[in-house]
């Protein structure tokens, strides 16, 4: 029903029981990211020097039933609205971990009050268990901004992204794949991780936007998450938290991941430069 869909979009929140079943607890709460994990380097007989080699290696792992494609990292796509701005779906951890980060910082009572003031009071006790419309996440971000300010909201979103990455490592990304990436040299490890994200799970956070990587002329790798739904540039902190934690855990704990945010018309280009040189 087009009229009903427009009404939901204007209201900025699409809430149905099917989209937000009651949960007694969220899968994992976000915690501040203070120390970067260490990893052991295992010598390899040969190096993967090109992205195609990384792709072949990932495909080989998938054929063995051990790659990301066999893990359920990306649940079944909801047909019909997957590309429509506002109704395109994103993973529930966008909301679960943001609420968790709020509670970690402000406590249960104040977090519930903030959520209510932002127009999302139901999230204090009723968290989603499956994909949600992207507008719910972005409008929660916009609702919290005048209540806690840019600095605090950026911290909340970064911690929410870190919490999402921790959830992926604990639940979604198989241990074999994690160990496989860790033994690779730095550049192919990063290439195969980012390629796997693009193939298996990028649509769970990009919504109606776009995810892609670029090899820069200076030898670095740039990650792009383009946000099309009207949002705030500081929403990039959520994606920064995800990539920062995954890269520092699986690729190199010391690899600089530098954020650059550009706004072009109404599109937010959240760019993260992985400094390999």
Phi and psi in degrees as a GROMACS rama.xvg file:
@    title "Ramachandran Plot"
@    xaxis  label "Phi"
@    yaxis  label "Psi"
@TYPE xy
-65.4694  -42.3476  UNK-2
-61.9395  -42.1225  UNK-3
-65.6679  -39.7238  UNK-4
-64.0122  -41.5524  UNK-5
-63.075  -38.2025  UNK-6
-61.5949  -42.5114  UNK-7
-64.0382  -42.3606  UNK-8
-64.1239  -40.6413  UNK-9
-66.1968  -35.9681  UNK-10
-72.623  -24.1226  UNK-11
83.8812  -2.64535  UNK-12
-138.47  125.988  UNK-13
-111.955  108.027  UNK-14
-123.37  118.389  UNK-15
-134.207  155.158  UNK-16
-63.3408  -30.6134  UNK-17
-66.9586  -30.0228  UNK-18
-85.8771  -24.3147  UNK-19
-135.612  68.752  UNK-20
-64.6091  151.944  UNK-21
-66.4972  134.267  UNK-22
-127.557  137.039  UNK-23
-78.0913  -21.5273  UNK-24
-156.944  151.377  UNK-25
-81.2381  156.934  UNK-26
-57.4625  -36.9189  UNK-27
-165.704  136.637  UNK-28
-93.6732  150.109  UNK-29
-74.8299  144.114  UNK-30
-127.503  147.562  UNK-31
-56.5828  142.335  UNK-32
-97.1484  97.2481  UNK-33
-99.9992  -49.0558  UNK-34
-111.742  135.249  UNK-35
-85.6374  135.716  UNK-36
-68.4422  152.607  UNK-37
-96.7041  161.738  UNK-38
-145.366  154.593  UNK-39
-94.7218  142.813  UNK-40
-100.17  123.34  UNK-41
-102.909  125.257  UNK-42
-57.7601  143.318  UNK-43
-113.571  151.042  UNK-44
-68.0769  -34.3416  UNK-45
-144.994  164.679  UNK-46
-107.788  146.907  UNK-47
-90.9703  116.197  UNK-48
-106.72  1.4002  UNK-49
-145.745  151.217  UNK-50
-59.6858  -31.6543  UNK-51
-63.0561  -37.151  UNK-52
-62.8878  -39.9171  UNK-53
-65.4629  -38.6891  UNK-54
-64.2133  -44.3678  UNK-55
-62.6423  -38.6738  UNK-56
-64.9461  -41.8895  UNK-57
-64.277  -43.2116  UNK-58
-61.3249  -38.798  UNK-59
-64.0823  -41.6683  UNK-60
-64.4617  -38.0757  UNK-61
-66.4987  -39.9075  UNK-62
-60.4566  -33.9154  UNK-63
-74.5515  -3.0951  UNK-64
81.5067  15.2361  UNK-65
-118.853  1.59326  UNK-66
-83.3574  177.574  UNK-67
-62.8959  -31.4787  UNK-68
-64.302  -18.6165  UNK-69
-100.902  8.8135  UNK-70
-103.105  -13.1682  UNK-71
81.0946  18.4193  UNK-72
-56.0799  -40.5866  UNK-73
-109.958  113.874  UNK-74
-73.0374  171.713  UNK-75
-56.8712  133.04  UNK-76
-66.299  136.889  UNK-77
-79.6089  116.539  UNK-78
-75.8558  148.753  UNK-79
105.881  -50.9951  UNK-80
-113.736  11.6773  UNK-81
-65.1473  -21.8317  UNK-82
-112.343  0.539096  UNK-83
-83.1422  127.875  UNK-84
-59.4035  126.834  UNK-85
98.4606  -44.9646  UNK-86
-96.0195  -12.4565  UNK-87
-56.2706  141.57  UNK-88
-90.6672  148.667  UNK-89
-129.906  165.454  UNK-90
-66.4841  150.001  UNK-91
-63.5794  -20.6089  UNK-92
-66.9507  -17.9781  UNK-93
-58.098  -38.8378  UNK-94
-89.2443  -44.6823  UNK-95
-57.572  -48.4076  UNK-96
-75.4155  -29.9323  UNK-97
-66.7962  -43.8369  UNK-98
-62.6447  -41.8259  UNK-99
-61.7073  -42.2952  UNK-100
-65.7804  -36.324  UNK-101
-62.0241  -45.5806  UNK-102
-66.7554  -37.1775  UNK-103
-62.6943  -36.5064  UNK-104
-85.7481  -40.1949  UNK-105
-110.374  -11.2811  UNK-106
89.775  161.233  UNK-107
-59.7997  -47.579  UNK-108
-66.389  -48.9734  UNK-109
-68.5623  -37.4672  UNK-110
-61.8224  -41.6805  UNK-111
-61.8901  -39.4262  UNK-112
-66.2118  -42.4331  UNK-113
-63.2226  -42.6328  UNK-114
-62.2822  -40.7207  UNK-115
-64.3503  -43.3644  UNK-116
-65.8483  -29.4174  UNK-117
-82.3388  -5.7874  UNK-118
92.4722  14.2705  UNK-119
-129.796  41.1108  UNK-120
-57.6727  -30.5413  UNK-121
-61.1398  -25.6273  UNK-122
-68.895  -16.1747  UNK-123
-63.4118  -27.2498  UNK-124
-136.707  -2.13194  UNK-125
-134.457  84.9065  UNK-126
-90.4883  150.003  UNK-127
-72.8078  154.522  UNK-128
-118.138  2.37757  UNK-129
-151.064  -175.446  UNK-130
-55.0765  145.682  UNK-131
-127.936  156.777  UNK-132
-61.4142  137.211  UNK-133
-59.3683  -30.1769  UNK-134
-63.6486  -27.6164  UNK-135
-62.8165  -44.5461  UNK-136
-66.02  -50.8757  UNK-137
-66.3135  -35.1567  UNK-138
-74.9124  -26.756  UNK-139
-65.242  -43.0853  UNK-140
-59.1562  -46.321  UNK-141
-66.9022  -32.7141  UNK-142
-71.7526  -29.9867  UNK-143
-81.6117  -25.0367  UNK-144
-53.7389  -52.6501  UNK-145
-69.7948  -13.423  UNK-146
-88.1947  -35.4937  UNK-147
-125.403  -8.24773  UNK-148
84.5598  165.967  UNK-149
-63.4779  -46.1948  UNK-150
-63.2387  -48.2154  UNK-151
-67.9126  -38.647  UNK-152
-67.1165  -38.6316  UNK-153
-61.5561  -41.3865  UNK-154
-63.9272  -43.9733  UNK-155
-58.9684  -46.4583  UNK-156
-67.9503  -38.812  UNK-157
-62.9642  -44.3647  UNK-158
-65.5009  -34.8367  UNK-159
-65.4478  -40.5258  UNK-160
-64.5576  -41.7074  UNK-161
-62.4861  -40.9925  UNK-162
-64.0727  -37.1694  UNK-163
-63.7573  -43.2013  UNK-164
-62.6045  -40.5758  UNK-165
-62.8587  -39.5327  UNK-166
-62.9004  -43.2006  UNK-167
-61.8192  -43.2293  UNK-168
-67.5414  -34.1879  UNK-169
-81.006  -34.3271  UNK-170
-117.037  -40.5704  UNK-171
-100.587  -41.5304  UNK-172
-88.9743  119.57  UNK-173
-64.0594  147.304  UNK-174
-57.7118  -37.4045  UNK-175
-59.6415  -44.9274  UNK-176
-65.0132  -39.9972  UNK-177
-60.8084  -45.6722  UNK-178
-67.6047  -34.4039  UNK-179
-62.4019  -45.2313  UNK-180
-66.0559  -38.0537  UNK-181
-64.3315  -29.1511  UNK-182
-86.2016  -7.16846  UNK-183
-78.7712  153.01  UNK-184
-59.2542  161.74  UNK-185
-56.2991  -50.543  UNK-186
-66.3932  -51.9925  UNK-187
-64.279  -29.5872  UNK-188
-62.2174  -44.3758  UNK-189
-65.9798  -42.796  UNK-190
-60.6795  -46.5078  UNK-191
-70.4897  -34.4332  UNK-192
-64.3655  -47.9035  UNK-193
-68.5357  -35.8265  UNK-194
-63.9222  -43.3807  UNK-195
-62.9806  -40.8074  UNK-196
-60.9638  -43.1936  UNK-197
-64.3741  -37.45  UNK-198
-79.4525  -35.2924  UNK-199
-109.725  -24.5528  UNK-200
-146.48  -0.486635  UNK-201
-61.1221  -36.8392  UNK-202
-65.9305  -16.2326  UNK-203
-73.8758  -12.9544  UNK-204
-125.221  -17.8395  UNK-205
-81.1059  -21.2001  UNK-206
61.5499  -127.18  UNK-207
-82.2034  -2.83174  UNK-208
-85.5259  -150.615  UNK-209
-141.526  144.638  UNK-210
-123.903  132.029  UNK-211
-158.888  164.192  UNK-212
-122.953  153.444  UNK-213
-132.625  141.606  UNK-214
-93.1335  112.286  UNK-215
-78.232  163.043  UNK-216
-65.2596  -26.0314  UNK-217
-86.8451  9.13258  UNK-218
89.6991  0.678338  UNK-219
-87.6879  170.723  UNK-220
-119.14  127.883  UNK-221
-106.383  130.768  UNK-222
-101.294  133.611  UNK-223
-122.676  131.586  UNK-224
-122.54  110.816  UNK-225
-94.2432  121.902  UNK-226
-102.113  118.887  UNK-227
-95.1116  -38.1076  UNK-228
-60.9297  135.964  UNK-229
-54.1615  115.61  UNK-230
-143.929  -163.994  UNK-231
-111.812  142.24  UNK-232
-54.291  -31.3663  UNK-233
-70.1188  -6.69998  UNK-234
-62.8647  -18.4831  UNK-235
-59.972  -21.6607  UNK-236
-63.82  -29.5111  UNK-237
-63.847  -48.6473  UNK-238
-67.0175  -35.7458  UNK-239
-61.0807  -41.2931  UNK-240
-62.4194  -40.0495  UNK-241
-63.9476  -54.5756  UNK-242
-68.5139  -39.4207  UNK-243
-58.2248  -46.2671  UNK-244
-70.6125  -44.2468  UNK-245
-63.4806  -44.5397  UNK-246
-67.4472  -42.403  UNK-247
-72.9022  -20.02  UNK-248
-87.1986  -41.8735  UNK-249
-101.474  -24.8642  UNK-250
-106.719  -62.6479  UNK-251
-162.736  120.601  UNK-252
-65.4671  -14.9585  UNK-253
-109.01  3.33911  UNK-254
-71.9376  120.275  UNK-255
-67.353  131.769  UNK-256
-121.426  102.419  UNK-257
-102.884  124.255  UNK-258
-82.164  141.313  UNK-259
-137.959  124.348  UNK-260
-116.487  126.318  UNK-261
-125.305  139.301  UNK-262
-111.488  120.118  UNK-263
-120.36  112.118  UNK-264
56.7627  -115.431  UNK-265
-107.039  2.922  UNK-266
-90.142  135.333  UNK-267
-100.945  118.553  UNK-268
-99.7994  102.443  UNK-269
-88.5618  107.924  UNK-270
-111.311  137.008  UNK-271
-127.619  115.207  UNK-272
-90.844  116.878  UNK-273
-92.2421  106.695  UNK-274
-81.2777  98.9124  UNK-275
-88.2519  -17.7308  UNK-276
